[in-house]
Amino acid sequence: QVQLVESGGGLVQAGGSLRLSCAASGRTFSSAAMGWFRQAPGKEQMFVAAIGWPGRTTDYADSVKGRFTISRDNAKNTVYLQMNSLQPEDTAVYYCAGRASIHSPSRESRHYAYWGQGTQVTVSS
């Protein structure tokens, strides 16, 4: 059983920073691309960032490029999302997701087999 547990969400003022973590259990992490998605109230879930295995390939949504950085520590089975220059429009529930033993990152949520429970990020103006 693969489990993904996010942490690091919270309330921050506009312009501030947060770092989200996603701790993964199970052997799937050792060969899986990982991604972050977010869903704001009343809106569809959207792609934020993804990282391939073992971590040389990354991809970002245009709306976060240059502000967010995805990384992974394979020894700790953990993926991170460093979020800088946060804006109110970044307010959402952020979800960590993992592909099933597939190295390549993807922007498509349907390509991810495993999902965390989500962590709330709220940016005040």
Disulfide bonds with the S-S distance in Angstrom:
Cys22-Cys96 2.04
